[in-house]
Amino acid sequence: MTNYVLNPRRPFVLFSMGLKDYEGEYELWTVPDEEITVYHILVRIKHEMELLRKRTGRDFYLFGTHKHFVGPKTKLVEHCGKGPIDILFTVNLSDLARLEGIDVPSPKNVQCSPRRWRTMVTVDTDQAEPIPKEIHLWGQSTRRAYYGLSIASFRYFTPDEKRYLSGKNLFYYLHDSPVKSWCRFVMGTLCVHPTGNRKAVQDRRILATAKLVYPYVYEVKKR
């Protein structure tokens, strides 16, 4: 029997991730580079969020990405206001079969690199604040825009906990979302159509779920 996550009832974000090749993540773990997978990121997010919650009581994480989210963020505010938005993390279809046999890394092997980007700037107000010390982001070329998504209520599923998002009633929603195609998402902002399925897409394996919370996106800076 296929286990599904709950279909969101309003527009949401589907964020696709590759299985490997997270070079910046190497600095943050005491394991061989070739062992780094997407699960090292998921485990570290959960670990660092728990450390932050223990110190401050705050449910927050800054998820680093070079994907340009400013346009979709504007559309989300226009259509949905400033409330929490479901964000679902999926794996690239090309990596789906390779999830078999993946082990979940231990957070005991996380190490904190001092060479981190330490400032987050609210895109629409230009207000800067320090990134919480528990959160460690990989670096990015200063020639490219670098962003962090503001997330809360994060949960990941282990490789043995197979969860899927039903494609039956999912439709493309925002015209400026950088969706390449229905089968190969980069980052898409979608909605659920309650009755039709003329443009239904295939089910997608979900690695983790969270809430995207306002201001949704920060620009990440070194200092």
ChimeraX attribute file (.defattr): number of C-alpha atoms within 10 A of each C-alpha:
attribute: neighborCount
match mode: 1-to-1
recipient: residues
	/A:1	3
	/A:2	7
	/A:3	12
	/A:4	15
	/A:5	15
	/A:6	10
	/A:7	17
	/A:8	17
	/A:9	11
	/A:10	12
	/A:11	22
	/A:12	22
	/A:13	22
	/A:14	22
	/A:15	21
	/A:16	21
	/A:17	17
	/A:18	16
	/A:19	20
	/A:20	14
	/A:21	14
	/A:22	16
	/A:23	12
	/A:24	11
	/A:25	20
	/A:26	20
	/A:27	17
	/A:28	19
	/A:29	21
	/A:30	12
	/A:31	14
	/A:32	8
	/A:33	14
	/A:34	11
	/A:35	14
	/A:36	19
	/A:37	21
	/A:38	19
	/A:39	22
	/A:40	24
	/A:41	16
	/A:42	20
	/A:43	20
	/A:44	23
	/A:45	23
	/A:46	16
	/A:47	18
	/A:48	20
	/A:49	25
	/A:50	18
	/A:51	16
	/A:52	18
	/A:53	14
	/A:54	11
	/A:55	10
	/A:56	10
	/A:57	11
	/A:58	13
	/A:59	14
	/A:60	22
	/A:61	26
	/A:62	23
	/A:63	18
	/A:64	20
	/A:65	18
	/A:66	14
	/A:67	16
	/A:68	17
	/A:69	21
	/A:70	18
	/A:71	13
	/A:72	19
	/A:73	17
	/A:74	14
	/A:75	17
	/A:76	20
	/A:77	14
	/A:78	10
	/A:79	10
	/A:80	13
	/A:81	12
	/A:82	14
	/A:83	14
	/A:84	17
	/A:85	21
	/A:86	22
	/A:87	23
	/A:88	25
	/A:89	20
	/A:90	24
	/A:91	22
	/A:92	18
	/A:93	17
	/A:94	10
	/A:95	13
	/A:96	14
	/A:97	8
	/A:98	10
	/A:99	16
	/A:100	10
	/A:101	9
	/A:102	15
	/A:103	14
	/A:104	16
	/A:105	19
	/A:106	12
	/A:107	15
	/A:108	10
	/A:109	12
	/A:110	18
	/A:111	15
	/A:112	15
	/A:113	14
	/A:114	10
	/A:115	12
	/A:116	19
	/A:117	18
	/A:118	18
	/A:119	16
	/A:120	23
	/A:121	19
	/A:122	17
	/A:123	16
	/A:124	12
	/A:125	8
	/A:126	11
	/A:127	10
	/A:128	16
	/A:129	12
	/A:130	14
	/A:131	20
	/A:132	17
	/A:133	12
	/A:134	16
	/A:135	21
	/A:136	25
	/A:137	21
	/A:138	18
	/A:139	17
	/A:140	19
	/A:141	8
	/A:142	9
	/A:143	6
	/A:144	10
	/A:145	14
	/A:146	19
	/A:147	24
	/A:148	23
	/A:149	21
	/A:150	19
	/A:151	25
	/A:152	20
	/A:153	15
	/A:154	19
	/A:155	16
	/A:156	18
	/A:157	16
	/A:158	17
	/A:159	15
	/A:160	12
	/A:161	11
	/A:162	14
	/A:163	21
	/A:164	19
	/A:165	20
	/A:166	19
	/A:167	17
	/A:168	19
	/A:169	18
	/A:170	25
	/A:171	20
	/A:172	19
	/A:173	16
	/A:174	18
	/A:175	13
	/A:176	13
	/A:177	21
	/A:178	17
	/A:179	19
	/A:180	11
	/A:181	11
	/A:182	16
	/A:183	13
	/A:184	14
	/A:185	19
	/A:186	20
	/A:187	21
	/A:188	26
	/A:189	25
	/A:190	20
	/A:191	19
	/A:192	21
	/A:193	18
	/A:194	10
	/A:195	8
	/A:196	12
	/A:197	14
	/A:198	10
	/A:199	14
	/A:200	17
	/A:201	17
	/A:202	15
	/A:203	15
	/A:204	22
	/A:205	22
	/A:206	22
	/A:207	23
	/A:208	20
	/A:209	21
	/A:210	19
	/A:211	21
	/A:212	24
	/A:213	20
	/A:214	18
	/A:215	18
	/A:216	24
	/A:217	26
	/A:218	26
	/A:219	21
	/A:220	28
	/A:221	20
	/A:222	13
	/A:223	12
